[in-house]
Each structure stands twice: as structure tokens, then as C-alpha cells.
Amino acid sequence: MKNKKILLLLVLLVAGSSFITSCKKLPQNTYSVVPVENFFQTPQQIAAGLAPAYTAATPLQTENVFQLNEATTDEMVIPTRGNNWYDGGEHQQLWLHTVDENNANDAGGWTDLSNGITKCNFVISIINGLPSKPANAPALVAEISVLRDYYIFLMMDLYGNIPLVTTYSTSASLAPVKRADIYAYLISDLTKNVPLLSTDNAAGNAAIYGHMNQWAGDMLLAKLYLNAQVYTGTADWANALKYANLVIASGKYSLQPNFFDNFTYSNRGSVENIFVIPFNNPNIPGNVIQMYTLNYANNLTYNLVNQPYNGFCAPTAFYDSFDNADVRKNMWIIGQQNTSAGVPIAGVVLSKYVLQLSNPADSFAYAGARSVKYQPQPGTGSAGTSNDGVRFRLADAYMMAAEAELETGDVADAVTNVNLIRARAGLSPLTTITLDGLLQERGHEFAWEGWRRNDLIRFEVATGTLYYTGARVPDKPADASDKHTFLFPIPLIQRNTNPLLVQNPGYGN
């Protein structure tokens, strides 16, 4: 048994080695011969031991889960430009809400989140099995449990009834659990574990950066309660407001004066960001949003070492919804593109218009506003940038509080919270606000941060307005009235592997 534990420990260290060497610049084999009974004793060993659970989050920034949550909404479209970005129609399926059980993003999202859950269970099993546990072992287990809850939340949000696996064991049940029961489990587990987490922020404790702390846990609880009506049929605005206000009242975070400083390639100094996925070119690759959105020629604009892929862009209506006075509109680039020296690039003029989902014309390569919300980093390319991926930030606590207040009739306090965000954006204060207006405010503030699908569905459930399932330009008809597209299909490859899984309604057997 001891040899087995040592083997597992070595596997864990290998899995976490890239994170440790990039952040701490430690020799790759520093702990390769540490006996299990002596491990998890020093800060460096603890960081190495927790790393696999956190590195599993890196694909969430731009890959399958991100694309499922954004390219299905009114704020991102992935057009087919000639033969580029067709890929068997998988990107068009996202926009049209015709995703089937063979869609690569659908299958990839399930795999990415399952991997995160499994890594968390593995790390927890190692800590619980240590013959000599560190003094803070309960806090470490609580931290990784909260991270696991984050992965489970995202998976349940996308797929509905899923297996609820909370142990690293071959005997764990793989039968799907009802969404409402998973919601109840998450509330219970978070309520138990979040108070055990650190109350530090990264400014006061650099080691907490990129880790779950108490305020990130409270943000997750606020998100769950905010979506209670979607998950259980019964709203819980009071608890959504409670946990959002706990984060606000903590005093640990403040709104970053410059909105874009939250997303630079040196955004580690943000006083607003609560939980992030760390990236560090070239040591921690994966934040490739600049490659996915920028035009082929924009490598000359931003001194990139590879040509971007000319993919993701903003639908015309979403771009036009920004007031010209809104500083956040500068997250989009259109018009004549120049080199980094200011010289116009011949023939490269980006248009805000995306009026077809597919067009073979050469001019369609320039259709759509491109995002530079995450500041492009000179000298980088296909491996990604050093911009840390923002998961939770204080602005969302204010906006979640505003939504809960508005839903319970407290318009005045909702307006106060929204105006804090608008003021930073350079906009005049509102005197009142509706749910429709609040949804637009959320879109402008959190564009391409991975929340739009969640927002649109929640507001559609609350109001009946077809925010998610309605028709859109380009070329999207309204979804079926049964609203089965609120969930994605269970991937066929998963059902073939696990016959206990049941396909979601509307997607066949």
C-alpha cells in the first residue's frame, strides 16, 4: 500500500510540475524522491500537491466550455469564412442552437470539466491518506472541495443531470443525479467548506493568487442562488443578495479604476479580480483568445509571432448596443488596421457587419468586430499570452446584488449598484432600471467572460422574453418552444462509455 501511495504521489507531482516550475522556477525533479509520509509539509510541497486540481482549469479560458457559453449567445459568433472555421459545422451548430451529441465542443466541455472534478478528487484523496498530515490539512481539503464544486457547477449548468462523483474511487456511482439535487449538494458543501478558506486576498498574501479563497467561494454561492429558479424552479434572490453583499462588504477588493487593467497581460495587480486562471507565456500556455479573434493581418498590429486565426467576432447588434461614450466599446476593433508603427495595412479594413453565418467571399474575412478586451501581448502567438483569465471579479458582485435587488422590488439600491459600474465606463447615471436594461448592462461589462449563456437563460426563465432561444442575425431562427436548448446534449462518446447516462430531452434517445 505504501508503494502504491508513493506512485500516486509521483504521478501527482508530474501532473503539477509545469505549474510549479513556471511559477516558482524550481528544478523539475525537486520532490521526485520525497517519501509520502514527508510530503505536503512545506509551502512548496503543498503548492505542488494542489497544482493538478488548478491546472485542469486552463482549458476553461478559451476552449470548449468558453465556446459553449459564449458562441451560443448574442455576444459572440464564429462565422464560416470560405472553408475556414467550418470544421464539420460544429461552430455553426453553436450559433444556431443545433448542437448534437457528436459536436466536438459538446464532448470537449464534458471531458474538460470531468477532468477537473477527477483531479480535485485525486488531490483530496492524497491529502486524506497522508500518514502525517500538515496542520492546515482541513483547509486544504476545503479549498479543493470548493474548486471541485466550481467544476461541478459549470458541468451541471451545461448538461443538467450529471454523475455526482466526489471520491477518487472506481466504485463511485456514475448514475446521473437530478440537477436540483446537485444544486442542493453544492449549496450544502459550499456552506460547509467556504468558511474554512482563507480570507486573504492576493494583495495581502501572494500565495492565494489563483486559488479559491473565501470570497471566491461566496461568489460561487451567489451564482448558484442567482440561478436557483433555473436549477430548481424556485428563485432565491435573498441568498443571492446575501453572498454578493458579503464579498462587497469584505473590503478586500475594489473596482479597478481602469476597466481594461483587469485584462492586461500584467493583470496580476488588479485590485478587482477575485479568482483567476493564471497564465504565463511561455511557461503556462493556453490563453489564446487573441489568436481566435484577431484577423490574419493583426500580427502586424500587435507584433505577434504567429498569424491569428480570424475566427471569433461580435454580432453586429451586440456591437451597436454599446454607447459611443462607453469606454468598454474600446474592447472591439473595427476599421482600417495598421501596423504597430501606425502604417495602414493594405486592404485590411474590419467591418462591424456580420450579416451571414457563412460566406465564401474574400471580403468576409474582414467581417465582424474583434475583441481586444484581453490585451494582445507582443512577442506571443499560438501558445497564448500572460493575461490571467478572469473568473470572478468585484463588478459581478455589484451586478448580482443589483439583479437580486431588482427582482425583489428594490429598484433604488439596484440603480445605485449599477451606476457604480457605469461611472467607471464613463456613462451618465441611471435614475431607474428594468430587467431588460440590467441584462444589457451585464453584457457590456462581462462580454466574453463566459457568463452570457448563463445570464440569457436566467433572464428568459424569469421574464419569458426569448433572450436565449429567440431569433438572431445572422441566420438564426428561434429555437423550439420546448426550450430543450437550455441544456446541451450528453455527448455520445460518454453515453457509449457510461450506459447509465440518459440523453437530455429534445436530443433523441
C-alpha positions in Angstrom: 0.0 0.0 0.0 2.8 2.4 0.8 4.4 1.8 -2.6 1.1 2.5 -4.2 0.8 5.8 -2.4 4.3 6.8 -3.4 3.5 6.0 -7.0 0.3 8.1 -6.8 2.3 10.9 -5.3 4.8 10.8 -8.1 2.0 10.9 -10.7 0.6 14.0 -8.9 4.0 15.7 -9.0 4.5 15.1 -12.7 1.0 16.4 -13.3 1.7 19.6 -11.4 5.3 20.1 -12.5 4.7 22.6 -15.3 2.7 24.8 -12.9 5.4 24.7 -10.2 8.4 25.2 -12.5 6.8 28.2 -14.2 5.6 30.0 -11.1 8.4 29.1 -8.6 11.3 28.4 -11.0 12.0 25.2 -9.1 14.0 22.3 -10.5 11.7 19.9 -12.2 12.7 16.9 -10.0 12.9 18.7 -6.7 10.5 16.4 -4.9 10.8 13.3 -7.0 12.1 11.2 -4.1 10.2 12.6 -1.2 8.5 9.8 0.8 4.8 10.1 1.0 4.9 10.5 4.8 7.1 13.6 4.5 5.1 15.2 1.7 2.6 18.1 2.0 4.7 19.6 4.8 6.3 22.7 3.2 4.6 25.5 1.3 6.4 24.4 -1.9 5.2 20.8 -1.5 1.7 22.0 -0.8 1.7 24.1 -3.9 2.9 21.2 -6.0 0.3 18.9 -4.5 -2.6 21.2 -5.2 -1.4 22.2 -8.7 -3.1 19.4 -10.8 -6.6 20.5 -9.5 -5.9 24.0 -10.6 -4.1 23.4 -13.9 -7.2 21.4 -15.0 -8.9 24.8 -15.3 -6.7 26.2 -18.0 -8.9 25.0 -21.0 -11.9 26.8 -19.5 -10.5 30.2 -20.5 -10.9 29.9 -24.3 -11.8 26.3 -25.3 -14.9 24.1 -25.2 -16.6 25.4 -22.1 -16.0 29.0 -23.0 -17.3 28.5 -26.5 -20.4 26.7 -25.4 -21.2 29.6 -23.1 -20.4 32.4 -25.5 -20.7 31.3 -29.1 -24.3 30.3 -28.4 -25.3 33.8 -27.4 -25.9 37.3 -28.7 -22.3 38.5 -28.0 -20.2 36.1 -29.9 -20.4 34.4 -33.3 -17.9 32.2 -35.2 -18.7 32.7 -38.9 -17.5 30.3 -41.6 -15.2 32.4 -43.8 -14.7 30.4 -47.0 -13.6 27.0 -45.7 -12.1 28.4 -42.6 -13.9 27.8 -39.3 -16.3 25.3 -40.7 -14.9 22.1 -39.1 -17.8 19.9 -39.9 -20.3 22.6 -39.0 -19.5 22.4 -35.2 -19.2 26.2 -34.8 -22.3 26.9 -36.8 -24.2 24.5 -34.5 -23.3 26.6 -31.5 -24.8 29.8 -33.0 -27.8 28.0 -34.5 -28.5 26.0 -31.3 -28.4 22.8 -33.3 -25.6 21.2 -31.3 -25.9 17.4 -31.5 -24.3 14.6 -29.4 -21.3 14.4 -31.8 -20.3 18.0 -31.5 -16.7 18.4 -30.6 -17.2 21.3 -28.3 -20.0 19.5 -26.5 -17.9 16.4 -26.0 -14.8 18.5 -25.1 -16.7 20.5 -22.5 -17.8 17.3 -20.7 -14.3 16.0 -20.8 -12.6 19.2 -19.5 -15.0 19.5 -16.6 -14.9 15.8 -15.7 -11.1 16.1 -15.7 -11.2 19.0 -13.3 -13.5 17.1 -10.9 -11.3 14.0 -11.1 -8.1 15.9 -10.4 -9.8 17.5 -7.3 -10.9 14.1 -6.0 -7.4 12.7 -6.6 -5.8 15.6 -4.6 -8.3 15.3 -1.8 -7.7 11.5 -1.6 -3.9 12.1 -1.4 -4.3 14.6 1.5 -6.8 12.4 3.4 -4.5 9.4 3.0 -1.3 11.1 4.3 0.0 9.4 7.4 1.4 12.7 8.6 -1.0 15.5 7.7 0.0 19.2 7.7 -1.7 21.3 10.3 -3.8 23.0 7.6 -5.0 19.8 6.0 -8.7 20.6 6.7 -8.3 23.9 5.0 -6.5 22.4 2.0 -9.3 19.8 1.6 -11.9 22.5 1.9 -10.1 24.6 -0.8 -10.0 21.8 -3.3 -13.6 20.8 -2.4 -14.7 24.3 -3.3 -12.7 24.2 -6.6 -14.4 20.8 -7.3 -17.8 22.5 -6.7 -16.9 25.1 -9.2 -16.3 22.5 -11.9 -19.5 20.6 -10.9 -21.4 23.9 -11.1 -20.2 24.6 -14.6 -20.9 21.0 -15.7 -24.4 20.9 -14.2 -25.2 24.3 -15.8 -24.3 23.0 -19.2 -25.7 19.4 -19.1 -28.3 19.3 -16.3 -28.4 15.8 -14.8 -24.9 14.5 -14.4 -23.0 12.0 -12.3 -22.1 13.5 -8.9 -18.6 12.0 -8.2 -17.0 13.2 -5.1 -14.5 10.4 -4.3 -11.4 9.1 -6.1 -12.6 5.5 -6.3 -13.5 3.0 -9.0 -16.6 2.2 -7.0 -18.1 5.7 -7.3 -21.6 5.7 -8.8 -21.7 7.1 -12.3 -25.5 7.3 -12.4 -26.8 10.8 -13.2 -28.2 12.9 -10.4 -31.0 15.3 -10.8 -30.0 18.9 -11.4 -32.0 20.1 -8.4 -30.2 17.5 -6.2 -26.8 18.6 -7.4 -27.8 22.2 -6.6 -28.7 21.2 -3.1 -25.4 19.3 -2.7 -23.4 22.3 -3.9 -25.1 24.6 -1.5 -24.5 22.2 1.4 -20.9 21.5 0.5 -20.0 25.2 -0.1 -21.7 26.3 3.1 -19.6 23.8 5.0 -16.3 24.5 3.3 -16.2 28.1 2.3 -15.8 29.4 5.9 -12.6 27.2 6.2 -10.9 29.1 3.4 -8.5 31.9 3.7 -10.0 35.4 3.9 -6.8 36.9 2.5 -6.6 38.5 -1.0 -3.7 38.4 -3.3 -2.5 41.8 -2.2 -2.1 40.6 1.3 -1.0 37.1 0.6 0.6 36.4 -2.8 0.2 32.7 -2.3 -3.5 33.0 -2.5 -3.4 34.3 -6.1 -5.2 31.9 -8.5 -6.6 29.9 -5.6 -10.0 29.6 -4.1 -10.4 31.8 -1.1 -13.5 32.6 1.0 -14.6 35.4 -1.3 -14.3 33.3 -4.4 -16.4 30.7 -2.6 -19.0 33.4 -1.7 -19.1 34.4 -5.4 -19.9 30.8 -6.3 -22.6 30.7 -3.8 -24.1 33.9 -5.1 -24.0 32.5 -8.6 -25.8 29.3 -7.5 -28.5 31.2 -5.6 -28.9 33.7 -8.5 -29.7 30.8 -10.8 -31.9 28.9 -8.3 -35.0 29.4 -10.4 -33.3 27.8 -13.4 -32.0 24.8 -11.4 -34.9 24.1 -9.0 -37.9 26.0 -10.2 -37.8 28.3 -7.2 -35.9 31.6 -7.0 -33.8 32.5 -4.0 -32.9 36.2 -4.5 -32.4 36.8 -0.8 -29.4 34.4 -0.6 -28.0 35.7 -3.9 -28.0 39.2 -2.4 -26.6 37.9 0.9 -23.5 36.3 -0.6 -22.9 39.1 -3.2 -23.0 41.6 -0.3 -20.6 39.6 1.8 -18.0 40.0 -1.0 -18.7 43.7 -1.4 -18.6 44.3 2.4 -15.4 42.3 2.9 -13.3 45.4 1.8 -10.8 43.0 0.2 -11.5 44.2 -3.3 -12.3 47.4 -5.1 -13.2 48.4 -8.6 -10.1 48.8 -10.7 -10.2 52.4 -11.8 -9.3 51.5 -15.4 -11.6 48.8 -16.6 -9.1 47.3 -19.0 -6.4 46.9 -16.3 -8.3 43.8 -15.2 -7.4 42.1 -18.5 -3.9 43.2 -19.4 -1.0 40.8 -19.8 0.2 42.1 -16.4 -3.2 41.9 -14.8 -1.9 40.1 -11.7 -2.0 43.5 -9.9 -5.8 44.0 -10.4 -7.5 45.0 -7.1 -10.8 43.8 -8.5 -10.2 40.3 -9.7 -11.1 37.7 -7.1 -10.4 34.3 -8.8 -8.4 33.9 -11.9 -6.8 31.2 -14.0 -3.1 32.0 -14.2 -1.3 32.1 -17.5 2.3 33.0 -18.1 3.8 32.8 -21.6 5.7 30.6 -22.3 5.5 28.6 -19.1 1.8 28.4 -18.6 0.2 28.4 -22.1 -3.4 28.4 -23.1 -4.9 31.8 -23.1 -5.2 32.1 -26.9 -8.2 34.5 -27.2 -6.1 36.9 -29.3 -5.4 34.1 -31.8 -9.0 33.1 -32.1 -10.4 36.6 -32.7 -7.9 38.7 -34.5 -7.6 39.0 -38.2 -4.8 37.2 -40.0 -3.0 40.5 -40.6 -3.3 41.7 -37.0 0.0 40.0 -36.2 1.5 43.2 -37.7 -0.7 45.4 -35.5 0.4 43.8 -32.2 3.8 42.3 -33.1 2.7 38.7 -32.7 5.0 35.9 -33.7 2.2 33.9 -35.5 -0.8 35.0 -37.7 -4.1 34.9 -35.7 -6.8 32.6 -36.8 -9.5 35.1 -37.8 -12.4 33.5 -36.0 -14.5 34.9 -33.1 -16.3 38.2 -33.5 -19.1 40.2 -32.1 -22.5 40.1 -33.8 -23.4 43.5 -35.3 -26.4 44.1 -33.0 -24.2 43.5 -29.9 -21.5 45.8 -31.0 -24.1 48.5 -31.9 -25.7 48.2 -28.4 -22.7 50.0 -26.8 -23.0 53.7 -26.4 -20.2 55.6 -28.1 -19.3 57.2 -24.8 -18.9 53.8 -23.1 -15.1 53.2 -22.7 -15.8 49.5 -22.8 -16.7 49.8 -26.5 -12.9 50.1 -27.0 -12.7 46.3 -26.3 -13.7 46.0 -30.0 -11.6 46.9 -33.0 -13.1 47.8 -36.4 -12.0 49.9 -39.4 -8.6 50.3 -41.0 -6.0 48.1 -39.4 -2.4 49.5 -39.0 1.0 48.0 -38.2 2.4 48.6 -34.8 4.2 51.6 -36.4 0.9 53.1 -37.5 1.2 52.3 -41.2 -2.1 51.2 -42.7 -2.2 47.5 -43.7 -3.3 47.5 -47.3 -6.8 46.1 -47.8 -7.4 45.2 -44.1 -10.5 47.1 -43.0 -12.6 45.4 -40.4 -16.3 45.9 -40.7 -18.8 45.7 -37.9 -21.3 43.9 -40.1 -21.7 40.1 -39.8 -24.9 39.6 -41.9 -24.3 36.0 -42.9 -23.2 33.0 -40.9 -21.2 31.7 -43.9 -19.8 33.5 -46.9 -17.1 32.4 -49.3 -16.2 35.9 -50.5 -12.7 37.2 -49.7 -14.2 40.3 -48.1 -16.0 38.2 -45.5 -12.6 37.6 -43.9 -12.9 41.2 -42.5 -16.5 40.9 -41.2 -17.1 41.4 -37.5 -15.7 43.5 -34.7 -12.8 41.7 -33.0 -12.1 41.7 -29.2 -9.0 43.2 -27.6 -10.6 43.1 -24.1 -7.7 40.8 -23.2 -4.8 43.0 -24.2 -2.8 41.4 -27.1 0.8 40.7 -26.0 3.7 41.5 -28.3 6.0 38.6 -29.0 3.4 35.9 -28.3 1.5 33.7 -30.7 -0.2 30.3 -30.8 1.0 29.3 -27.3 -1.0 32.1 -25.8 -0.4 35.2 -23.6 0.3 36.0 -20.0 -3.1 37.6 -19.4 -4.6 35.7 -16.4 -8.2 34.5 -17.2 -10.8 36.3 -15.0 -13.4 34.0 -13.4 -14.8 36.2 -10.6 -14.4 39.9 -10.0 -16.0 42.5 -7.8 -18.0 44.1 -10.6 -20.0 40.9 -10.8 -20.8 41.0 -7.1 -22.3 44.5 -7.6 -24.2 43.4 -10.6 -25.5 40.2 -8.9 -26.6 42.3 -6.0 -28.4 44.7 -8.3 -30.2 41.8 -10.0 -31.4 40.3 -6.7 -32.5 43.8 -5.5 -34.4 44.5 -8.8 -36.1 41.1 -8.6 -37.3 41.8 -5.1 -38.5 45.4 -5.9 -35.6 47.4 -4.5 -35.1 49.5 -7.6 -33.2 52.3 -5.8 -30.4 50.1 -4.5 -30.2 48.2 -7.8 -29.7 51.5 -9.6 -27.0 52.5 -7.1 -25.0 49.4 -7.7 -25.3 49.6 -11.5 -24.3 53.2 -11.5 -21.0 52.3 -9.8 -20.2 50.2 -12.8 -21.5 52.7 -15.3 -19.5 55.5 -13.8 -16.2 53.7 -14.4 -17.3 53.1 -18.0 -17.8 56.9 -18.5 -21.6 56.7 -18.7 -24.1 59.0 -17.0 -26.0 57.6 -14.0 -29.4 56.0 -14.4 -32.5 57.0 -12.4 -34.2 53.7 -12.9 -33.6 50.3 -14.5 -35.5 47.4 -15.8 -34.5 43.7 -16.1 -34.0 44.2 -19.8 -31.7 47.1 -19.1 -29.8 45.2 -16.5 -29.2 42.3 -18.9 -27.7 44.8 -21.3 -25.5 46.3 -18.6 -24.3 42.8 -17.8 -23.5 42.1 -21.4 -21.4 45.3 -21.8 -19.5 44.7 -18.6 -18.9 40.9 -18.8 -18.6 40.4 -22.6 -16.6 37.3 -23.4 -16.0 36.4 -19.8 -18.0 33.1 -20.1 -21.3 34.2 -18.4 -23.6 35.2 -21.2 -25.4 32.0 -21.8 -26.0 31.6 -18.1 -27.3 35.2 -18.0 -29.6 34.9 -21.0 -31.2 31.7 -19.8 -31.7 33.0 -16.3 -33.4 36.2 -17.6 -35.5 34.2 -20.0 -36.8 32.0 -17.2 -37.5 35.0 -15.0 -39.3 37.1 -17.6 -40.4 34.8 -20.5 -38.6 37.0 -23.0 -36.7 34.9 -25.6 -33.3 36.2 -24.7 -31.5 32.9 -25.4 -33.9 30.9 -27.6 -35.1 33.8 -29.9 -34.1 34.5 -33.5 -30.9 36.5 -34.2 -28.9 37.9 -37.1 -27.1 36.3 -38.7 -29.4 33.5 -39.9 -30.5 32.1 -36.5 -34.2 31.1 -36.3 -36.0 30.8 -33.0 -35.4 27.6 -31.1 -38.1 25.0 -30.5 -40.7 26.2 -28.0 -39.9 23.3 -25.6 -36.6 25.2 -24.7 -34.6 21.9 -24.7 -31.7 24.0 -25.9 -31.3 25.4 -22.4 -29.2 22.3 -21.9 -26.6 20.7 -24.2 -26.8 17.0 -25.3 -25.0 14.4 -23.3 -22.1 13.5 -25.7 -22.5 10.2 -27.5 -19.0 9.1 -26.6 -19.9 9.5 -22.9 -23.1 7.6 -23.2 -21.3 4.8 -25.0 -18.8 4.6 -22.2 -21.4 5.0 -19.4 -24.7 3.4 -20.3 -26.3 4.8 -17.1 -26.3 8.3 -18.7 -29.7 9.5 -20.1 -29.9 11.8 -23.0 -31.4 15.2 -22.4 -34.9 15.8 -23.8 -35.0 17.0 -27.4 -31.9 15.2 -28.5 -33.2 11.8 -29.3 -32.6 8.6 -27.4 
